[in-house]
Amino acid sequence: MALLDLLGRRWQLRILWELRGSPLKFRPLQAACGELSPTIVNRRLAELKAARLVEPSAEGYRLTRLGRDFEAAFAPLYGWSKAWSETVGAEREK
């Protein structure tokens, strides 16, 4: 349940999503999140670091091994959400 509480906080999943491909420095990460306020980015990164999903590196912030494991676990849900979105979109067009 603690993980759901953490990931249910606004912007947590977005930050993890933006870090999925490669590390990002603070400003590019902020921009990728739609110019989210620096305070919120810092707060969310601190929470994700405490949960050991994200870590700072020379290249910026990156997913830890646990973060990459989460990414792999999240992939089926992402695939399902794309199919759901296409289905709902097609139904709305009718």
PDB file of N, CA, C and O in Angstrom:
ATOM      1  N   MET A   1       0.809  -1.187   0.000  1.00  0.00           N
ATOM      2  CA  MET A   1       0.000   0.000   0.000  1.00  0.00           C
ATOM      3  C   MET A   1       0.859   1.261   0.000  1.00  0.00           C
ATOM      4  O   MET A   1       0.452   2.279  -0.560  1.00  0.00           O
ATOM      5  N   ALA A   2       2.031   1.214   0.613  1.00  0.00           N
ATOM      6  CA  ALA A   2       2.898   2.392   0.665  1.00  0.00           C
ATOM      7  C   ALA A   2       3.299   2.826  -0.742  1.00  0.00           C
ATOM      8  O   ALA A   2       3.388   4.023  -1.019  1.00  0.00           O
ATOM      9  N   LEU A   3       3.542   1.862  -1.636  1.00  0.00           N
ATOM     10  CA  LEU A   3       3.915   2.216  -2.999  1.00  0.00           C
ATOM     11  C   LEU A   3       2.765   2.918  -3.706  1.00  0.00           C
ATOM     12  O   LEU A   3       2.985   3.884  -4.437  1.00  0.00           O
ATOM     13  N   LEU A   4       1.552   2.447  -3.498  1.00  0.00           N
ATOM     14  CA  LEU A   4       0.405   3.111  -4.118  1.00  0.00           C
ATOM     15  C   LEU A   4       0.225   4.521  -3.581  1.00  0.00           C
ATOM     16  O   LEU A   4      -0.138   5.426  -4.332  1.00  0.00           O
ATOM     17  N   ASP A   5       0.471   4.718  -2.303  1.00  0.00           N
ATOM     18  CA  ASP A   5       0.403   6.064  -1.734  1.00  0.00           C
ATOM     19  C   ASP A   5       1.461   6.957  -2.378  1.00  0.00           C
ATOM     20  O   ASP A   5       1.173   8.100  -2.732  1.00  0.00           O
ATOM     21  N   LEU A   6       2.672   6.449  -2.530  1.00  0.00           N
ATOM     22  CA  LEU A   6       3.748   7.222  -3.135  1.00  0.00           C
ATOM     23  C   LEU A   6       3.424   7.563  -4.588  1.00  0.00           C
ATOM     24  O   LEU A   6       3.505   8.724  -4.989  1.00  0.00           O
ATOM     25  N   LEU A   7       3.061   6.565  -5.364  1.00  0.00           N
ATOM     26  CA  LEU A   7       2.826   6.774  -6.787  1.00  0.00           C
ATOM     27  C   LEU A   7       1.530   7.514  -7.065  1.00  0.00           C
ATOM     28  O   LEU A   7       1.346   8.063  -8.151  1.00  0.00           O
ATOM     29  N   GLY A   8       0.635   7.529  -6.094  1.00  0.00           N
ATOM     30  CA  GLY A   8      -0.614   8.257  -6.247  1.00  0.00           C
ATOM     31  C   GLY A   8      -0.453   9.759  -6.082  1.00  0.00           C
ATOM     32  O   GLY A   8      -1.370  10.517  -6.398  1.00  0.00           O
ATOM     33  N   ARG A   9       0.686  10.193  -5.597  1.00  0.00           N
ATOM     34  CA  ARG A   9       0.926  11.627  -5.462  1.00  0.00           C
ATOM     35  C   ARG A   9       1.120  12.229  -6.841  1.00  0.00           C
ATOM     36  O   ARG A   9       1.786  11.660  -7.706  1.00  0.00           O
ATOM     37  N   ARG A  10       0.533  13.370  -7.016  1.00  0.00           N
ATOM     38  CA  ARG A  10       0.581  14.031  -8.316  1.00  0.00           C
ATOM     39  C   ARG A  10       2.026  14.221  -8.785  1.00  0.00           C
ATOM     40  O   ARG A  10       2.888  14.658  -8.023  1.00  0.00           O
ATOM     41  N   TRP A  11       2.269  13.887 -10.036  1.00  0.00           N
ATOM     42  CA  TRP A  11       3.532  14.055 -10.749  1.00  0.00           C
ATOM     43  C   TRP A  11       4.551  12.948 -10.510  1.00  0.00           C
ATOM     44  O   TRP A  11       5.563  12.912 -11.209  1.00  0.00           O
ATOM     45  N   GLN A  12       4.339  12.055  -9.568  1.00  0.00           N
ATOM     46  CA  GLN A  12       5.328  10.993  -9.329  1.00  0.00           C
ATOM     47  C   GLN A  12       5.511  10.116 -10.572  1.00  0.00           C
ATOM     48  O   GLN A  12       6.635   9.900 -11.025  1.00  0.00           O
ATOM     49  N   LEU A  13       4.413   9.620 -11.112  1.00  0.00           N
ATOM     50  CA  LEU A  13       4.515   8.749 -12.283  1.00  0.00           C
ATOM     51  C   LEU A  13       5.089   9.496 -13.479  1.00  0.00           C
ATOM     52  O   LEU A  13       5.836   8.922 -14.271  1.00  0.00           O
ATOM     53  N   ARG A  14       4.747  10.758 -13.612  1.00  0.00           N
ATOM     54  CA  ARG A  14       5.278  11.545 -14.738  1.00  0.00           C
ATOM     55  C   ARG A  14       6.798  11.655 -14.651  1.00  0.00           C
ATOM     56  O   ARG A  14       7.496  11.501 -15.653  1.00  0.00           O
ATOM     57  N   ILE A  15       7.301  11.920 -13.455  1.00  0.00           N
ATOM     58  CA  ILE A  15       8.758  12.020 -13.284  1.00  0.00           C
ATOM     59  C   ILE A  15       9.420  10.678 -13.597  1.00  0.00           C
ATOM     60  O   ILE A  15      10.429  10.638 -14.300  1.00  0.00           O
ATOM     61  N   LEU A  16       8.874   9.598 -13.091  1.00  0.00           N
ATOM     62  CA  LEU A  16       9.414   8.272 -13.406  1.00  0.00           C
ATOM     63  C   LEU A  16       9.357   8.008 -14.906  1.00  0.00           C
ATOM     64  O   LEU A  16      10.294   7.456 -15.484  1.00  0.00           O
ATOM     65  N   TRP A  17       8.262   8.403 -15.522  1.00  0.00           N
ATOM     66  CA  TRP A  17       8.089   8.197 -16.961  1.00  0.00           C
ATOM     67  C   TRP A  17       9.160   8.957 -17.750  1.00  0.00           C
ATOM     68  O   TRP A  17       9.736   8.420 -18.696  1.00  0.00           O
ATOM     69  N   GLU A  18       9.416  10.176 -17.368  1.00  0.00           N
ATOM     70  CA  GLU A  18      10.395  10.989 -18.094  1.00  0.00           C
ATOM     71  C   GLU A  18      11.822  10.474 -17.906  1.00  0.00           C
ATOM     72  O   GLU A  18      12.683  10.727 -18.748  1.00  0.00           O
ATOM     73  N   LEU A  19      12.078   9.767 -16.827  1.00  0.00           N
ATOM     74  CA  LEU A  19      13.416   9.221 -16.570  1.00  0.00           C
ATOM     75  C   LEU A  19      13.610   7.823 -17.151  1.00  0.00           C
ATOM     76  O   LEU A  19      14.686   7.239 -17.015  1.00  0.00           O
ATOM     77  N   ARG A  20      12.589   7.290 -17.788  1.00  0.00           N
ATOM     78  CA  ARG A  20      12.656   5.902 -18.247  1.00  0.00           C
ATOM     79  C   ARG A  20      13.731   5.674 -19.297  1.00  0.00           C
ATOM     80  O   ARG A  20      14.338   4.603 -19.321  1.00  0.00           O
ATOM     81  N   GLY A  21      13.984   6.635 -20.156  1.00  0.00           N
ATOM     82  CA  GLY A  21      14.929   6.412 -21.250  1.00  0.00           C
ATOM     83  C   GLY A  21      16.373   6.664 -20.878  1.00  0.00           C
ATOM     84  O   GLY A  21      17.258   5.867 -21.188  1.00  0.00           O
ATOM     85  N   SER A  22      16.597   7.764 -20.219  1.00  0.00           N
ATOM     86  CA  SER A  22      17.964   8.134 -19.861  1.00  0.00           C
ATOM     87  C   SER A  22      17.914   9.176 -18.754  1.00  0.00           C
ATOM     88  O   SER A  22      16.866   9.770 -18.498  1.00  0.00           O
ATOM     89  N   PRO A  23      19.049   9.397 -18.098  1.00  0.00           N
ATOM     90  CA  PRO A  23      19.080  10.406 -17.031  1.00  0.00           C
ATOM     91  C   PRO A  23      18.776  11.800 -17.584  1.00  0.00           C
ATOM     92  O   PRO A  23      19.055  12.102 -18.745  1.00  0.00           O
ATOM     93  N   LEU A  24      18.211  12.622 -16.739  1.00  0.00           N
ATOM     94  CA  LEU A  24      17.934  14.009 -17.090  1.00  0.00           C
ATOM     95  C   LEU A  24      18.416  14.917 -15.975  1.00  0.00           C
ATOM     96  O   LEU A  24      18.260  14.607 -14.794  1.00  0.00           O
ATOM     97  N   LYS A  25      18.998  16.036 -16.358  1.00  0.00           N
ATOM     98  CA  LYS A  25      19.340  17.053 -15.381  1.00  0.00           C
ATOM     99  C   LYS A  25      18.050  17.745 -14.950  1.00  0.00           C
ATOM    100  O   LYS A  25      17.002  17.568 -15.573  1.00  0.00           O
ATOM    101  N   PHE A  26      18.135  18.533 -13.881  1.00  0.00           N
ATOM    102  CA  PHE A  26      16.946  19.102 -13.262  1.00  0.00           C
ATOM    103  C   PHE A  26      16.102  19.905 -14.257  1.00  0.00           C
ATOM    104  O   PHE A  26      14.907  19.645 -14.399  1.00  0.00           O
ATOM    105  N   ARG A  27      16.702  20.865 -14.940  1.00  0.00           N
ATOM    106  CA  ARG A  27      15.932  21.743 -15.842  1.00  0.00           C
ATOM    107  C   ARG A  27      15.257  20.961 -16.979  1.00  0.00           C
ATOM    108  O   ARG A  27      14.067  21.167 -17.219  1.00  0.00           O
ATOM    109  N   PRO A  28      15.971  20.072 -17.689  1.00  0.00           N
ATOM    110  CA  PRO A  28      15.290  19.285 -18.719  1.00  0.00           C
ATOM    111  C   PRO A  28      14.172  18.403 -18.146  1.00  0.00           C
ATOM    112  O   PRO A  28      13.145  18.206 -18.795  1.00  0.00           O
ATOM    113  N   LEU A  29      14.366  17.881 -16.953  1.00  0.00           N
ATOM    114  CA  LEU A  29      13.308  17.093 -16.320  1.00  0.00           C
ATOM    115  C   LEU A  29      12.104  17.976 -16.023  1.00  0.00           C
ATOM    116  O   LEU A  29      10.965  17.586 -16.280  1.00  0.00           O
ATOM    117  N   GLN A  30      12.350  19.143 -15.492  1.00  0.00           N
ATOM    118  CA  GLN A  30      11.272  20.089 -15.205  1.00  0.00           C
ATOM    119  C   GLN A  30      10.521  20.438 -16.498  1.00  0.00           C
ATOM    120  O   GLN A  30       9.290  20.451 -16.520  1.00  0.00           O
ATOM    121  N   ALA A  31      11.262  20.716 -17.562  1.00  0.00           N
ATOM    122  CA  ALA A  31      10.632  21.052 -18.840  1.00  0.00           C
ATOM    123  C   ALA A  31       9.825  19.878 -19.392  1.00  0.00           C
ATOM    124  O   ALA A  31       8.735  20.068 -19.932  1.00  0.00           O
ATOM    125  N   ALA A  32      10.357  18.677 -19.256  1.00  0.00           N
ATOM    126  CA  ALA A  32       9.654  17.484 -19.745  1.00  0.00           C
ATOM    127  C   ALA A  32       8.347  17.254 -19.000  1.00  0.00           C
ATOM    128  O   ALA A  32       7.428  16.624 -19.523  1.00  0.00           O
ATOM    129  N   CYS A  33       8.271  17.760 -17.795  1.00  0.00           N
ATOM    130  CA  CYS A  33       7.059  17.624 -16.978  1.00  0.00           C
ATOM    131  C   CYS A  33       6.131  18.822 -17.147  1.00  0.00           C
ATOM    132  O   CYS A  33       5.286  19.080 -16.290  1.00  0.00           O
ATOM    133  N   GLY A  34       6.283  19.543 -18.232  1.00  0.00           N
ATOM    134  CA  GLY A  34       5.384  20.658 -18.497  1.00  0.00           C
ATOM    135  C   GLY A  34       5.681  21.884 -17.661  1.00  0.00           C
ATOM    136  O   GLY A  34       4.770  22.596 -17.239  1.00  0.00           O
ATOM    137  N   GLU A  35       6.963  22.129 -17.424  1.00  0.00           N
ATOM    138  CA  GLU A  35       7.381  23.292 -16.634  1.00  0.00           C
ATOM    139  C   GLU A  35       6.772  23.295 -15.236  1.00  0.00           C
ATOM    140  O   GLU A  35       6.357  24.335 -14.725  1.00  0.00           O
ATOM    141  N   LEU A  36       6.728  22.146 -14.647  1.00  0.00           N
ATOM    142  CA  LEU A  36       6.297  21.986 -13.264  1.00  0.00           C
ATOM    143  C   LEU A  36       7.157  22.873 -12.375  1.00  0.00           C
ATOM    144  O   LEU A  36       8.331  23.079 -12.681  1.00  0.00           O
ATOM    145  N   SER A  37       6.621  23.395 -11.301  1.00  0.00           N
ATOM    146  CA  SER A  37       7.391  24.311 -10.455  1.00  0.00           C
ATOM    147  C   SER A  37       8.611  23.595  -9.863  1.00  0.00           C
ATOM    148  O   SER A  37       8.545  22.404  -9.558  1.00  0.00           O
ATOM    149  N   PRO A  38       9.722  24.322  -9.700  1.00  0.00           N
ATOM    150  CA  PRO A  38      10.934  23.718  -9.140  1.00  0.00           C
ATOM    151  C   PRO A  38      10.699  23.132  -7.750  1.00  0.00           C
ATOM    152  O   PRO A  38      11.291  22.114  -7.392  1.00  0.00           O
ATOM    153  N   THR A  39       9.845  23.772  -6.979  1.00  0.00           N
ATOM    154  CA  THR A  39       9.545  23.273  -5.628  1.00  0.00           C
ATOM    155  C   THR A  39       8.920  21.888  -5.682  1.00  0.00           C
ATOM    156  O   THR A  39       9.303  20.994  -4.927  1.00  0.00           O
ATOM    157  N   ILE A  40       7.966  21.717  -6.568  1.00  0.00           N
ATOM    158  CA  ILE A  40       7.292  20.415  -6.688  1.00  0.00           C
ATOM    159  C   ILE A  40       8.251  19.368  -7.236  1.00  0.00           C
ATOM    160  O   ILE A  40       8.271  18.239  -6.744  1.00  0.00           O
ATOM    161  N   VAL A  41       9.041  19.714  -8.236  1.00  0.00           N
ATOM    162  CA  VAL A  41      10.011  18.753  -8.784  1.00  0.00           C
ATOM    163  C   VAL A  41      10.967  18.312  -7.682  1.00  0.00           C
ATOM    164  O   VAL A  41      11.226  17.119  -7.525  1.00  0.00           O
ATOM    165  N   ASN A  42      11.492  19.265  -6.919  1.00  0.00           N
ATOM    166  CA  ASN A  42      12.398  18.921  -5.815  1.00  0.00           C
ATOM    167  C   ASN A  42      11.725  18.026  -4.788  1.00  0.00           C
ATOM    168  O   ASN A  42      12.322  17.055  -4.322  1.00  0.00           O
ATOM    169  N   ARG A  43      10.505  18.341  -4.438  1.00  0.00           N
ATOM    170  CA  ARG A  43       9.770  17.553  -3.445  1.00  0.00           C
ATOM    171  C   ARG A  43       9.548  16.131  -3.943  1.00  0.00           C
ATOM    172  O   ARG A  43       9.782  15.167  -3.214  1.00  0.00           O
ATOM    173  N   ARG A  44       9.095  16.003  -5.189  1.00  0.00           N
ATOM    174  CA  ARG A  44       8.825  14.675  -5.741  1.00  0.00           C
ATOM    175  C   ARG A  44      10.118  13.874  -5.907  1.00  0.00           C
ATOM    176  O   ARG A  44      10.142  12.672  -5.642  1.00  0.00           O
ATOM    177  N   LEU A  45      11.182  14.531  -6.340  1.00  0.00           N
ATOM    178  CA  LEU A  45      12.462  13.821  -6.456  1.00  0.00           C
ATOM    179  C   LEU A  45      12.944  13.349  -5.089  1.00  0.00           C
ATOM    180  O   LEU A  45      13.471  12.243  -4.971  1.00  0.00           O
ATOM    181  N   ALA A  46      12.776  14.160  -4.067  1.00  0.00           N
ATOM    182  CA  ALA A  46      13.183  13.756  -2.712  1.00  0.00           C
ATOM    183  C   ALA A  46      12.395  12.524  -2.272  1.00  0.00           C
ATOM    184  O   ALA A  46      12.957  11.610  -1.670  1.00  0.00           O
ATOM    185  N   GLU A  47      11.101  12.498  -2.570  1.00  0.00           N
ATOM    186  CA  GLU A  47      10.282  11.337  -2.202  1.00  0.00           C
ATOM    187  C   GLU A  47      10.707  10.099  -2.981  1.00  0.00           C
ATOM    188  O   GLU A  47      10.784   9.004  -2.424  1.00  0.00           O
ATOM    189  N   LEU A  48      10.981  10.273  -4.266  1.00  0.00           N
ATOM    190  CA  LEU A  48      11.407   9.133  -5.083  1.00  0.00           C
ATOM    191  C   LEU A  48      12.798   8.651  -4.694  1.00  0.00           C
ATOM    192  O   LEU A  48      13.080   7.455  -4.762  1.00  0.00           O
ATOM    193  N   LYS A  49      13.671   9.574  -4.284  1.00  0.00           N
ATOM    194  CA  LYS A  49      15.000   9.176  -3.793  1.00  0.00           C
ATOM    195  C   LYS A  49      14.858   8.399  -2.486  1.00  0.00           C
ATOM    196  O   LYS A  49      15.518   7.378  -2.295  1.00  0.00           O
ATOM    197  N   ALA A  50      14.003   8.876  -1.590  1.00  0.00           N
ATOM    198  CA  ALA A  50      13.791   8.176  -0.317  1.00  0.00           C
ATOM    199  C   ALA A  50      13.234   6.774  -0.542  1.00  0.00           C
ATOM    200  O   ALA A  50      13.519   5.855   0.226  1.00  0.00           O
ATOM    201  N   ALA A  51      12.440   6.617  -1.597  1.00  0.00           N
ATOM    202  CA  ALA A  51      11.871   5.305  -1.943  1.00  0.00           C
ATOM    203  C   ALA A  51      12.851   4.455  -2.749  1.00  0.00           C
ATOM    204  O   ALA A  51      12.549   3.315  -3.104  1.00  0.00           O
ATOM    205  N   ARG A  52      14.020   5.014  -3.033  1.00  0.00           N
ATOM    206  CA  ARG A  52      15.086   4.335  -3.764  1.00  0.00           C
ATOM    207  C   ARG A  52      14.695   3.965  -5.192  1.00  0.00           C
ATOM    208  O   ARG A  52      15.143   2.952  -5.729  1.00  0.00           O
ATOM    209  N   LEU A  53      13.837   4.815  -5.807  1.00  0.00           N
ATOM    210  CA  LEU A  53      13.468   4.616  -7.199  1.00  0.00           C
ATOM    211  C   LEU A  53      14.266   5.514  -8.132  1.00  0.00           C
ATOM    212  O   LEU A  53      14.410   5.215  -9.317  1.00  0.00           O
ATOM    213  N   VAL A  54      14.788   6.620  -7.595  1.00  0.00           N
ATOM    214  CA  VAL A  54      15.546   7.601  -8.369  1.00  0.00           C
ATOM    215  C   VAL A  54      16.804   7.945  -7.590  1.00  0.00           C
ATOM    216  O   VAL A  54      16.816   7.934  -6.360  1.00  0.00           O
ATOM    217  N   GLU A  55      17.869   8.253  -8.334  1.00  0.00           N
ATOM    218  CA  GLU A  55      19.113   8.677  -7.691  1.00  0.00           C
ATOM    219  C   GLU A  55      19.783   9.753  -8.537  1.00  0.00           C
ATOM    220  O   GLU A  55      19.637   9.771  -9.759  1.00  0.00           O
ATOM    221  N   PRO A  56      20.516  10.645  -7.885  1.00  0.00           N
ATOM    222  CA  PRO A  56      21.286  11.621  -8.657  1.00  0.00           C
ATOM    223  C   PRO A  56      22.521  10.941  -9.238  1.00  0.00           C
ATOM    224  O   PRO A  56      23.059   9.993  -8.666  1.00  0.00           O
ATOM    225  N   SER A  57      22.950  11.446 -10.379  1.00  0.00           N
ATOM    226  CA  SER A  57      24.172  10.938 -11.007  1.00  0.00           C
ATOM    227  C   SER A  57      24.861  12.110 -11.697  1.00  0.00           C
ATOM    228  O   SER A  57      24.340  13.226 -11.706  1.00  0.00           O
ATOM    229  N   ALA A  58      26.009  11.860 -12.264  1.00  0.00           N
ATOM    230  CA  ALA A  58      26.731  12.910 -12.983  1.00  0.00           C
ATOM    231  C   ALA A  58      25.915  13.412 -14.179  1.00  0.00           C
ATOM    232  O   ALA A  58      26.044  14.567 -14.584  1.00  0.00           O
ATOM    233  N   GLU A  59      25.086  12.543 -14.733  1.00  0.00           N
ATOM    234  CA  GLU A  59      24.268  12.896 -15.901  1.00  0.00           C
ATOM    235  C   GLU A  59      22.955  13.561 -15.509  1.00  0.00           C
ATOM    236  O   GLU A  59      22.219  14.013 -16.386  1.00  0.00           O
ATOM    237  N   GLY A  60      22.649  13.630 -14.247  1.00  0.00           N
ATOM    238  CA  GLY A  60      21.375  14.171 -13.772  1.00  0.00           C
ATOM    239  C   GLY A  60      20.708  13.183 -12.838  1.00  0.00           C
ATOM    240  O   GLY A  60      21.369  12.544 -12.020  1.00  0.00           O
ATOM    241  N   TYR A  61      19.419  13.060 -12.960  1.00  0.00           N
ATOM    242  CA  TYR A  61      18.664  12.084 -12.171  1.00  0.00           C
ATOM    243  C   TYR A  61      18.369  10.885 -13.046  1.00  0.00           C
ATOM    244  O   TYR A  61      18.085  11.020 -14.236  1.00  0.00           O
ATOM    245  N   ARG A  62      18.440   9.708 -12.439  1.00  0.00           N
ATOM    246  CA  ARG A  62      18.183   8.480 -13.191  1.00  0.00           C
ATOM    247  C   ARG A  62      17.441   7.490 -12.310  1.00  0.00           C
ATOM    248  O   ARG A  62      17.402   7.608 -11.085  1.00  0.00           O
ATOM    249  N   LEU A  63      16.852   6.507 -12.984  1.00  0.00           N
ATOM    250  CA  LEU A  63      16.193   5.432 -12.256  1.00  0.00           C
ATOM    251  C   LEU A  63      17.247   4.533 -11.624  1.00  0.00           C
ATOM    252  O   LEU A  63      18.280   4.253 -12.231  1.00  0.00           O
ATOM    253  N   THR A  64      16.984   4.090 -10.418  1.00  0.00           N
ATOM    254  CA  THR A  64      17.833   3.096  -9.773  1.00  0.00           C
ATOM    255  C   THR A  64      17.468   1.723 -10.329  1.00  0.00           C
ATOM    256  O   THR A  64      16.603   1.606 -11.197  1.00  0.00           O
ATOM    257  N   ARG A  65      18.116   0.712  -9.839  1.00  0.00           N
ATOM    258  CA  ARG A  65      17.749  -0.649 -10.235  1.00  0.00           C
ATOM    259  C   ARG A  65      16.290  -0.923  -9.877  1.00  0.00           C
ATOM    260  O   ARG A  65      15.553  -1.509 -10.669  1.00  0.00           O
ATOM    261  N   LEU A  66      15.876  -0.499  -8.684  1.00  0.00           N
ATOM    262  CA  LEU A  66      14.472  -0.665  -8.288  1.00  0.00           C
ATOM    263  C   LEU A  66      13.548   0.136  -9.205  1.00  0.00           C
ATOM    264  O   LEU A  66      12.457  -0.319  -9.549  1.00  0.00           O
ATOM    265  N   GLY A  67      13.990   1.318  -9.594  1.00  0.00           N
ATOM    266  CA  GLY A  67      13.202   2.143 -10.511  1.00  0.00           C
ATOM    267  C   GLY A  67      13.051   1.484 -11.868  1.00  0.00           C
ATOM    268  O   GLY A  67      11.973   1.525 -12.461  1.00  0.00           O
ATOM    269  N   ARG A  68      14.117   0.877 -12.366  1.00  0.00           N
ATOM    270  CA  ARG A  68      14.045   0.158 -13.640  1.00  0.00           C
ATOM    271  C   ARG A  68      13.160  -1.078 -13.513  1.00  0.00           C
ATOM    272  O   ARG A  68      12.435  -1.425 -14.445  1.00  0.00           O
ATOM    273  N   ASP A  69      13.221  -1.739 -12.363  1.00  0.00           N
ATOM    274  CA  ASP A  69      12.329  -2.878 -12.128  1.00  0.00           C
ATOM    275  C   ASP A  69      10.874  -2.414 -12.142  1.00  0.00           C
ATOM    276  O   ASP A  69      10.005  -3.099 -12.680  1.00  0.00           O
ATOM    277  N   PHE A  70      10.617  -1.260 -11.555  1.00  0.00           N
ATOM    278  CA  PHE A  70       9.257  -0.706 -11.568  1.00  0.00           C
ATOM    279  C   PHE A  70       8.841  -0.411 -13.007  1.00  0.00           C
ATOM    280  O   PHE A  70       7.712  -0.697 -13.405  1.00  0.00           O
ATOM    281  N   GLU A  71       9.755   0.161 -13.777  1.00  0.00           N
ATOM    282  CA  GLU A  71       9.453   0.462 -15.180  1.00  0.00           C
ATOM    283  C   GLU A  71       9.027  -0.804 -15.914  1.00  0.00           C
ATOM    284  O   GLU A  71       8.054  -0.790 -16.669  1.00  0.00           O
ATOM    285  N   ALA A  72       9.752  -1.897 -15.695  1.00  0.00           N
ATOM    286  CA  ALA A  72       9.413  -3.172 -16.336  1.00  0.00           C
ATOM    287  C   ALA A  72       8.053  -3.683 -15.858  1.00  0.00           C
ATOM    288  O   ALA A  72       7.280  -4.228 -16.646  1.00  0.00           O
ATOM    289  N   ALA A  73       7.765  -3.507 -14.578  1.00  0.00           N
ATOM    290  CA  ALA A  73       6.477  -3.943 -14.039  1.00  0.00           C
ATOM    291  C   ALA A  73       5.337  -3.069 -14.561  1.00  0.00           C
ATOM    292  O   ALA A  73       4.212  -3.544 -14.712  1.00  0.00           O
ATOM    293  N   PHE A  74       5.621  -1.810 -14.834  1.00  0.00           N
ATOM    294  CA  PHE A  74       4.619  -0.856 -15.295  1.00  0.00           C
ATOM    295  C   PHE A  74       4.293  -1.036 -16.776  1.00  0.00           C
ATOM    296  O   PHE A  74       3.209  -0.653 -17.215  1.00  0.00           O
ATOM    297  N   ALA A  75       5.208  -1.611 -17.549  1.00  0.00           N
ATOM    298  CA  ALA A  75       5.047  -1.739 -19.000  1.00  0.00           C
ATOM    299  C   ALA A  75       3.728  -2.404 -19.407  1.00  0.00           C
ATOM    300  O   ALA A  75       3.069  -1.899 -20.316  1.00  0.00           O
ATOM    301  N   PRO A  76       3.310  -3.512 -18.779  1.00  0.00           N
ATOM    302  CA  PRO A  76       2.019  -4.101 -19.170  1.00  0.00           C
ATOM    303  C   PRO A  76       0.837  -3.153 -18.918  1.00  0.00           C
ATOM    304  O   PRO A  76      -0.108  -3.123 -19.706  1.00  0.00           O
ATOM    305  N   LEU A  77       0.885  -2.399 -17.852  1.00  0.00           N
ATOM    306  CA  LEU A  77      -0.181  -1.444 -17.580  1.00  0.00           C
ATOM    307  C   LEU A  77      -0.192  -0.344 -18.637  1.00  0.00           C
ATOM    308  O   LEU A  77      -1.256   0.100 -19.066  1.00  0.00           O
ATOM    309  N   TYR A  78       0.983   0.088 -19.050  1.00  0.00           N
ATOM    310  CA  TYR A  78       1.077   1.095 -20.104  1.00  0.00           C
ATOM    311  C   TYR A  78       0.463   0.554 -21.399  1.00  0.00           C
ATOM    312  O   TYR A  78      -0.298   1.253 -22.068  1.00  0.00           O
ATOM    313  N   GLY A  79       0.797  -0.686 -21.748  1.00  0.00           N
ATOM    314  CA  GLY A  79       0.227  -1.300 -22.947  1.00  0.00           C
ATOM    315  C   GLY A  79      -1.286  -1.389 -22.863  1.00  0.00           C
ATOM    316  O   GLY A  79      -1.984  -1.101 -23.835  1.00  0.00           O
ATOM    317  N   TRP A  80      -1.791  -1.783 -21.712  1.00  0.00           N
ATOM    318  CA  TRP A  80      -3.238  -1.865 -21.520  1.00  0.00           C
ATOM    319  C   TRP A  80      -3.871  -0.484 -21.644  1.00  0.00           C
ATOM    320  O   TRP A  80      -4.933  -0.339 -22.249  1.00  0.00           O
ATOM    321  N   SER A  81      -3.222   0.533 -21.071  1.00  0.00           N
ATOM    322  CA  SER A  81      -3.799   1.878 -21.107  1.00  0.00           C
ATOM    323  C   SER A  81      -3.863   2.421 -22.529  1.00  0.00           C
ATOM    324  O   SER A  81      -4.798   3.145 -22.870  1.00  0.00           O
ATOM    325  N   LYS A  82      -2.881   2.081 -23.364  1.00  0.00           N
ATOM    326  CA  LYS A  82      -2.934   2.504 -24.761  1.00  0.00           C
ATOM    327  C   LYS A  82      -4.118   1.855 -25.475  1.00  0.00           C
ATOM    328  O   LYS A  82      -4.842   2.522 -26.214  1.00  0.00           O
ATOM    329  N   ALA A  83      -4.314   0.555 -25.255  1.00  0.00           N
ATOM    330  CA  ALA A  83      -5.442  -0.144 -25.872  1.00  0.00           C
ATOM    331  C   ALA A  83      -6.764   0.419 -25.368  1.00  0.00           C
ATOM    332  O   ALA A  83      -7.698   0.601 -26.149  1.00  0.00           O
ATOM    333  N   TRP A  84      -6.851   0.694 -24.086  1.00  0.00           N
ATOM    334  CA  TRP A  84      -8.056   1.284 -23.501  1.00  0.00           C
ATOM    335  C   TRP A  84      -8.343   2.639 -24.136  1.00  0.00           C
ATOM    336  O   TRP A  84      -9.478   2.927 -24.515  1.00  0.00           O
ATOM    337  N   SER A  85      -7.307   3.471 -24.250  1.00  0.00           N
ATOM    338  CA  SER A  85      -7.455   4.805 -24.823  1.00  0.00           C
ATOM    339  C   SER A  85      -7.965   4.731 -26.267  1.00  0.00           C
ATOM    340  O   SER A  85      -8.833   5.506 -26.667  1.00  0.00           O
ATOM    341  N   GLU A  86      -7.422   3.800 -27.034  1.00  0.00           N
ATOM    342  CA  GLU A  86      -7.853   3.638 -28.422  1.00  0.00           C
ATOM    343  C   GLU A  86      -9.301   3.166 -28.485  1.00  0.00           C
ATOM    344  O   GLU A  86     -10.063   3.621 -29.338  1.00  0.00           O
ATOM    345  N   THR A  87      -9.683   2.267 -27.600  1.00  0.00           N
ATOM    346  CA  THR A  87     -11.055   1.767 -27.567  1.00  0.00           C
ATOM    347  C   THR A  87     -12.024   2.876 -27.190  1.00  0.00           C
ATOM    348  O   THR A  87     -13.050   3.063 -27.844  1.00  0.00           O
ATOM    349  N   VAL A  88     -11.699   3.602 -26.145  1.00  0.00           N
ATOM    350  CA  VAL A  88     -12.575   4.682 -25.700  1.00  0.00           C
ATOM    351  C   VAL A  88     -12.645   5.771 -26.769  1.00  0.00           C
ATOM    352  O   VAL A  88     -13.716   6.318 -27.029  1.00  0.00           O
ATOM    353  N   GLY A  89     -11.517   6.083 -27.384  1.00  0.00           N
ATOM    354  CA  GLY A  89     -11.511   7.089 -28.455  1.00  0.00           C
ATOM    355  C   GLY A  89     -12.360   6.667 -29.633  1.00  0.00           C
ATOM    356  O   GLY A  89     -13.103   7.479 -30.185  1.00  0.00           O
ATOM    357  N   ALA A  90     -12.262   5.406 -30.026  1.00  0.00           N
ATOM    358  CA  ALA A  90     -13.054   4.894 -31.144  1.00  0.00           C
ATOM    359  C   ALA A  90     -14.544   4.926 -30.815  1.00  0.00           C
ATOM    360  O   ALA A  90     -15.360   5.241 -31.681  1.00  0.00           O
ATOM    361  N   GLU A  91     -14.907   4.604 -29.575  1.00  0.00           N
ATOM    362  CA  GLU A  91     -16.305   4.628 -29.166  1.00  0.00           C
ATOM    363  C   GLU A  91     -16.854   6.053 -29.155  1.00  0.00           C
ATOM    364  O   GLU A  91     -18.025   6.264 -29.469  1.00  0.00           O
ATOM    365  N   ARG A  92     -16.038   7.014 -28.804  1.00  0.00           N
ATOM    366  CA  ARG A  92     -16.478   8.411 -28.778  1.00  0.00           C
ATOM    367  C   ARG A  92     -16.699   8.954 -30.186  1.00  0.00           C
ATOM    368  O   ARG A  92     -17.529   9.838 -30.396  1.00  0.00           O
ATOM    369  N   GLU A  93     -15.951   8.417 -31.147  1.00  0.00           N
ATOM    370  CA  GLU A  93     -16.085   8.886 -32.537  1.00  0.00           C
ATOM    371  C   GLU A  93     -17.333   8.367 -33.212  1.00  0.00           C
ATOM    372  O   GLU A  93     -17.724   8.890 -34.256  1.00  0.00           O
ATOM    373  N   LYS A  94     -17.978   7.345 -32.648  1.00  0.00           N
ATOM    374  CA  LYS A  94     -19.188   6.761 -33.249  1.00  0.00           C
ATOM    375  C   LYS A  94     -20.364   7.674 -33.126  1.00  0.00           C
ATOM    376  O   LYS A  94     -21.458   7.337 -33.579  1.00  0.00           O
TER     377      LYS A  94
END
